[in-house]
Amino acid sequence: MRTVIASLALCLTALIAQGQEACREPKIIKMTGTAELKVTPDKALIQLGVERQGTTAREAKAAVASTSRKILAALKELNIDDKDIQTAYLYLEPMIDYRKGVRITNFTAEQSLSVTVRDLSKLDAVMDSVMTAGANRIGGIEYQSSDVRKYKDQARDAAAHAAREKAEGLAKALGNQIGKTYSVQEVPEAEGYYGFSAGLARNYSYVDKTRSQAPSTAPGELTVKASVVVSFDLL
């Protein structure tokens, strides 16, 4: 009996020791790595629109539809593909004069288009053509890159290397080394796609091509960001 009790006590002690070893917090070092790439855009997204007024809703809508057809024809002449043209919204609202009671004076109709220009050398020509066709609203120019995925991956890889370099430097300063990766987590960027911040050029001004052939827009550069949090075993 005493032998059995002693054996049980020994097993219980071993199990407790193993449990303590399993519950012991791992020795790790956690670092955040960030990276930023500068990218030259190769396409632009234009938000443009047309607004017209009429004494009736039908008249205002017809005026907008007529101008929109001219804009679409102008874009086709510049070889803009159908897949790169999208109607964003159609808006129709009565204009009310409250000074003499609730009285409708006329109607305002507005239609907006999103146009992707894949050849930036055509950007000025597109602007001029749509305004000649009757567009009277330019909402903005958003410069983009066709290789966003590739640049996202490059930025993420660079961020991971930065995290490792920081961990190695800090561990060495404290007389330690780092081991295998314990965990890794990507930090979502506020803009979604890795902080791909596109330039926005508002208030486009018409340029008379008979006086100047120089571009009136500048794409500049885009910034692709990535951030990761990596934990390493601390040796």
N, C-alpha and C positions, 0 to 999 in steps of 0.2 A: 504493500500500500504506500509506504513512504517513497519507494522508488517511482511509483506511478505519479504521486503528487510532485515529486521533484522534477520529473520529466515534463509534466504539464506546466509547472512554473517556468522551466527553461524555455519551453515553446512560447509561452506567453510573453516572456521577456524578449525573445527574438522577434516576435510579431510586433511588439511595441517599438522596438528599435527600427524595424523596417518601416513602420508607419511614420515614425519621426523623420526618417531619411527621405521618405516619399513626399512628406509635407514641407520639407525644407525648401524655402524659396530659392530659385535658381539665381546664380550670379550672372547678371546680364548688364550690358551697357546699351542704352537706347539713344539713337541719333536721328535727327531730321536732315534730309538732304534735299536741296532745291537746285533746279537748273532752269536756264532761260535761253531760248534760241531766237535769233533774229532771222526772219524769213521774208524774201521778196515775193509779194503777191503776184498772181498771174491771172486773176479774174476779178470782176467787180459786180456787186449786186446793187442795182439802182431801184429806188422807190420813186415812181413818178405817177402823176395823176392829172385829171382834167376836171374842172368844175364849171358848170354852166347854170344859168337861171332861166326860168320861164314863167309865164303867167299861169300855166297849169302844170301838174305833175308830169303828164304825158309829154308836154313840150320840153320841159327840162331834161327828162330822161332821153328823149329823142336827140336833143342837142349833144348830150354826153355820148350817146351811142354812135352818132355820126363822127364825132371827133376821135373816139376810141378806135373806130375802124380805120381812120386815116393814120393814126399812130401805129397800129398793127401793120398796116401796109408799108409804112416807112421802115419799120424794124425788119420786115421781110426783105426789103430792098438791100438792107445791110447784111443779109445772110444770118440773121439771128434765128436760131432754131426754135421751133414751136415749144420744145420742152424747156426752153429757157425763158419763156414768157408766161406769166401767171396773173390772173385777175385777183387782186388781194381783197378788195371789197367794193361794194356798190352802195352808195348812200343817197337817200332822198329825204328831204325835210321841208316842211312848209315854213315860210317866213311870216311871222305874226307881228302885227302892229298893235301894241297894247294901249296906245294913246287914245284911240277912239273905240275902246272895247276890244274884244278878241276878234281880230279881222285878219284873214290871210291875204297878204299882199302879192306874194309870188312863191315859187318853189325853187329850191336849190338841189341840184343833183351833182354827185361827185363819184368818180370811178378811179380806183388806184390799181396800178400795175407794178409787178416785180419783174425786173428784167436782169438776167445774168449775161454780162458781157465777158466772153472768154478770151477775147483779144483786146488787151488794154489800149492798143494803138487805135482802136475804133471808138474809144470812149467819148472823145469830143464829138466825133461824127454822130454818134447815137444821140447825145444830148441835143445837138443842133437840129437833127432831123425830127425828133419827137416834139420839140418846141415849135418848129416850123409847121408841124402837122396839127398843132393846137394844144399841146400839153402846157398847162400853166402852173403846175406844182411839181417840185423836185424835193422829195422827202429826205434824201440822203444817198451817199455812195458808201457802200461797205466793201472794203477790199478783202479778198480771200485768197486762199491757196488751194490748188487741186491736190496737193500732197500732204494734207493735214495729218492723216494717219501716220505717215512716215515720220513727220516731225514730232508728233506726239510720242512715238516709240523712242526716238532719239533723246528727247527731253527726259523721259522717264528713266532711261538707262543712265543718262548723265547724272540724274538726281540720286540714283542708287549708288553709283560710284562715289559721289560726293559724301553720302552718308557713311560709307565704309571708310573713306579717308579721314573724316572727322573722328570716327570711333577709334581708328588705329592711332591717330595723333594723341587723343586724350588718354587712351589706355597706356601708351608708351610714356607719357609725361608722369603717370602715376606708378610706373614700374610694372605694368601688366601687359598682356597681349589679348587680342580678341580671337575667338574661335569661330565655330560655324554660326550661320545665321539662325537666330532663335525665332524671329517673327518679322514679317514685313507687311506694311500697310500703305496703300497709296492715299494721299490726301486729296479729296475732290477740290477742284478749283471752282471759284465762285461763278465763272462764266460758263462752266460746263466743260467744254472740250479743252481741257488743260490750259485754261487761261488764254485761249486764242483771242487776243484783243484786236479786233479789226478797226482800222481807221475810218472815221466818219467825216465826210466832207459835205457840209450843209451849205445852203444858200448859194447854189451854183449860179454863176453869172454867165450870160450869153456873151460869146466872143465873136466878133465880126471876122470871118475867115478871110475877107478881102484885105484886111489890114494886118493880120498876124497869122502865121502858120504854127506858132509855138503852142505846145500843149497847155491847157488852162487848168489841168488837174495833176496832182502828184501822188502816186501810190505809197511812197515811203516804204516802211518796213512793218511787218507784223511781228508780234511777240508770242511765242509758244512757251508756256511755263509748265513745270511739273514739280511735284513735291511728294516725298515718301518718308515714312517713319520706319526705321529698321532697328531691330534689337539683335545684338550679338552676344554669344557666350563670353564671359570675362574670365580669362585664365590667370 
